[in-house]
């Protein structure tokens, strides 16, 4: 994500907006559920302690 940020900020004239749009609308939706599951596990562990 950090490298995407750098490209968008510093190389905006070379960014293909269609690729950014597909990433934002399709790719992120594919990782949303697994990411939510991972966050839930981390949250559960932090509540339970070490």
N, C-alpha and C positions, 0 to 999 in steps of 0.2 A: 504494500500500500504506500509506503514512503516513497518508493521509486516512482510510482504513478503520480504521486503528488509533485515530485520534482519535475517530471516531464510536463505536467499540466501547467506548472508555474513558470518554468524556465524555457520550455520548448513548445509553448502553446501554438506557435505558427506551424508546427510540424505534426500536431495531433490530428488524428482522423476521428472526427466527432461521431461517426457511425460506429466505430469500434468502442468508443467510450460509452455510447448509448446502449449498445448490446451488453457490454459488461455491467452497466448499471441496472438494466432492466431484466436481463436473462441470467447472467452468470451469478449475480448476487442472490437471486431467488433460489438457485440450486444449492447454495451453501447455507442458506438461512436456517433450515431445520437442523442440520448437523451442528451448526454453530450454537444454536439455542440449547441443544442437548449438552454440548460441551460446557457451556456456561452454567447450566443447571448442576452438572457434576462438580464443577469447581466451587460453586456456591454451597452445595451440600457439604463438601469437604471442609470448607472454611467454617461452617456452622458446627460441625462435629469436632473440630480441633485436630491437632496433629496425629 
